């Protein structure tokens, strides 16, 4: 029976060149990596139109939308990548995507 070779768990150096500072190398450090800094658009909520259905929360692929004390759902812009899925799924059109300001 042949022995299996040990697989290296170190990421290739090229990954660090492509995406420096945004890789999760140490378990549990994802909260320290604020990945929202490279988005082009951000979601803005119109609370007059919001019916508090939570569809934005359900469909957010990053899990960065949470409920505030008044029951409205707001994106944590430290982690929001501006994909626009929350705005697309919001049928009352309470969420619009706006260009990120410099």
C-alpha positions as YAML, in Angstrom:
chain: A
units: angstrom
residues:
- id: 1
  name: UNK
  ca: [0.00, 0.00, 0.00]
- id: 2
  name: UNK
  ca: [1.37, 3.41, -1.03]
- id: 3
  name: UNK
  ca: [1.57, 6.26, 1.40]
- id: 4
  name: UNK
  ca: [-0.21, 9.46, 0.45]
- id: 5
  name: UNK
  ca: [1.88, 12.58, 0.21]
- id: 6
  name: UNK
  ca: [1.10, 15.36, 2.64]
- id: 7
  name: UNK
  ca: [-0.73, 18.25, 1.04]
- id: 8
  name: UNK
  ca: [0.66, 21.70, 1.68]
- id: 9
  name: UNK
  ca: [-1.87, 23.95, 3.42]
- id: 10
  name: UNK
  ca: [0.01, 27.13, 2.61]
- id: 11
  name: UNK
  ca: [-1.62, 29.41, 0.04]
- id: 12
  name: UNK
  ca: [0.40, 30.03, -3.10]
- id: 13
  name: UNK
  ca: [2.22, 33.36, -3.13]
- id: 14
  name: UNK
  ca: [0.23, 34.39, -6.25]
- id: 15
  name: UNK
  ca: [-2.97, 34.62, -4.18]
- id: 16
  name: UNK
  ca: [-1.41, 37.31, -2.05]
- id: 17
  name: UNK
  ca: [-0.47, 39.26, -5.18]
- id: 18
  name: UNK
  ca: [-4.00, 39.11, -6.60]
- id: 19
  name: UNK
  ca: [-5.87, 39.99, -3.40]
- id: 20
  name: UNK
  ca: [-3.50, 41.32, -0.72]
- id: 21
  name: UNK
  ca: [-4.96, 41.59, 2.76]
- id: 22
  name: UNK
  ca: [-8.33, 40.06, 1.89]
- id: 23
  name: UNK
  ca: [-7.65, 36.38, 2.41]
- id: 24
  name: UNK
  ca: [-8.68, 34.48, 5.50]
- id: 25
  name: UNK
  ca: [-5.50, 32.67, 6.55]
- id: 26
  name: UNK
  ca: [-6.22, 32.31, 10.24]
- id: 27
  name: UNK
  ca: [-9.55, 30.85, 11.37]
- id: 28
  name: UNK
  ca: [-11.70, 33.47, 13.06]
- id: 29
  name: UNK
  ca: [-10.05, 36.56, 11.55]
- id: 30
  name: UNK
  ca: [-12.69, 37.32, 8.89]
- id: 31
  name: UNK
  ca: [-14.33, 40.02, 11.02]
- id: 32
  name: UNK
  ca: [-11.07, 41.98, 10.99]
- id: 33
  name: UNK
  ca: [-10.97, 42.07, 7.17]
- id: 34
  name: UNK
  ca: [-13.19, 44.95, 6.09]
- id: 35
  name: UNK
  ca: [-13.93, 43.88, 2.53]
- id: 36
  name: UNK
  ca: [-16.40, 46.65, 1.73]
- id: 37
  name: UNK
  ca: [-13.65, 49.12, 0.90]
- id: 38
  name: UNK
  ca: [-13.46, 48.04, -2.75]
- id: 39
  name: UNK
  ca: [-17.14, 48.28, -3.74]
- id: 40
  name: UNK
  ca: [-18.34, 50.68, -6.45]
- id: 41
  name: UNK
  ca: [-21.92, 51.03, -5.20]
- id: 42
  name: UNK
  ca: [-23.66, 50.87, -1.84]
- id: 43
  name: UNK
  ca: [-27.26, 50.17, -0.83]
- id: 44
  name: UNK
  ca: [-29.38, 53.00, 0.57]
- id: 45
  name: UNK
  ca: [-32.67, 52.25, 2.36]
- id: 46
  name: UNK
  ca: [-35.75, 54.45, 2.06]
- id: 47
  name: UNK
  ca: [-37.56, 53.73, 5.34]
- id: 48
  name: UNK
  ca: [-40.78, 55.26, 3.94]
- id: 49
  name: UNK
  ca: [-41.00, 52.41, 1.40]
- id: 50
  name: UNK
  ca: [-39.59, 49.60, 3.57]
- id: 51
  name: UNK
  ca: [-42.18, 47.07, 4.79]
- id: 52
  name: UNK
  ca: [-39.63, 45.21, 6.99]
- id: 53
  name: UNK
  ca: [-40.08, 41.95, 5.06]
- id: 54
  name: UNK
  ca: [-36.43, 40.89, 5.46]
- id: 55
  name: UNK
  ca: [-35.90, 39.73, 1.87]
- id: 56
  name: UNK
  ca: [-32.71, 41.79, 1.71]
- id: 57
  name: UNK
  ca: [-31.47, 39.95, 4.80]
- id: 58
  name: UNK
  ca: [-32.36, 36.54, 3.38]
- id: 59
  name: UNK
  ca: [-30.74, 37.05, -0.03]
- id: 60
  name: UNK
  ca: [-27.56, 38.92, 1.00]
- id: 61
  name: UNK
  ca: [-24.72, 36.57, 0.00]
- id: 62
  name: UNK
  ca: [-22.30, 38.22, 2.44]
- id: 63
  name: UNK
  ca: [-24.57, 38.11, 5.48]
- id: 64
  name: UNK
  ca: [-23.85, 41.75, 6.18]
- id: 65
  name: UNK
  ca: [-27.48, 42.88, 6.56]
- id: 66
  name: UNK
  ca: [-28.95, 42.95, 10.03]
- id: 67
  name: UNK
  ca: [-32.07, 44.23, 11.74]
- id: 68
  name: UNK
  ca: [-31.84, 47.45, 13.72]
- id: 69
  name: UNK
  ca: [-33.77, 48.35, 16.88]
- id: 70
  name: UNK
  ca: [-36.72, 49.70, 14.84]
- id: 71
  name: UNK
  ca: [-37.06, 46.55, 12.71]
- id: 72
  name: UNK
  ca: [-35.46, 47.94, 9.56]
- id: 73
  name: UNK
  ca: [-32.73, 45.98, 7.81]
- id: 74
  name: UNK
  ca: [-29.48, 47.81, 7.15]
- id: 75
  name: UNK
  ca: [-26.22, 46.75, 5.53]
- id: 76
  name: UNK
  ca: [-22.96, 46.83, 7.45]
- id: 77
  name: UNK
  ca: [-20.91, 48.84, 4.97]
- id: 78
  name: UNK
  ca: [-17.63, 47.50, 6.38]
- id: 79
  name: UNK
  ca: [-18.45, 44.17, 4.71]
- id: 80
  name: UNK
  ca: [-20.98, 45.02, 1.95]
- id: 81
  name: UNK
  ca: [-19.42, 44.48, -1.47]
- id: 82
  name: UNK
  ca: [-22.13, 46.38, -3.37]
- id: 83
  name: UNK
  ca: [-23.44, 43.44, -5.40]
- id: 84
  name: UNK
  ca: [-26.97, 44.89, -5.48]
- id: 85
  name: UNK
  ca: [-28.79, 41.64, -4.76]
- id: 86
  name: UNK
  ca: [-30.59, 43.25, -1.81]
- id: 87
  name: UNK
  ca: [-31.93, 46.02, -4.08]
- id: 88
  name: UNK
  ca: [-32.89, 43.52, -6.77]
- id: 89
  name: UNK
  ca: [-34.88, 41.36, -4.32]
- id: 90
  name: UNK
  ca: [-36.59, 44.33, -2.62]
- id: 91
  name: UNK
  ca: [-39.99, 44.33, -4.36]
- id: 92
  name: UNK
  ca: [-41.23, 47.58, -2.71]
- id: 93
  name: UNK
  ca: [-38.05, 49.18, -4.13]
- id: 94
  name: UNK
  ca: [-37.02, 50.52, -0.73]
- id: 95
  name: UNK
  ca: [-33.35, 49.82, -1.47]
- id: 96
  name: UNK
  ca: [-31.51, 51.60, -4.24]
- id: 97
  name: UNK
  ca: [-27.87, 51.30, -5.20]
- id: 98
  name: UNK
  ca: [-25.93, 54.55, -5.35]
- id: 99
  name: UNK
  ca: [-22.41, 55.22, -6.55]
- id: 100
  name: UNK
  ca: [-19.83, 55.04, -3.79]
- id: 101
  name: UNK
  ca: [-18.34, 58.41, -2.94]
- id: 102
  name: UNK
  ca: [-14.59, 58.79, -2.79]
...
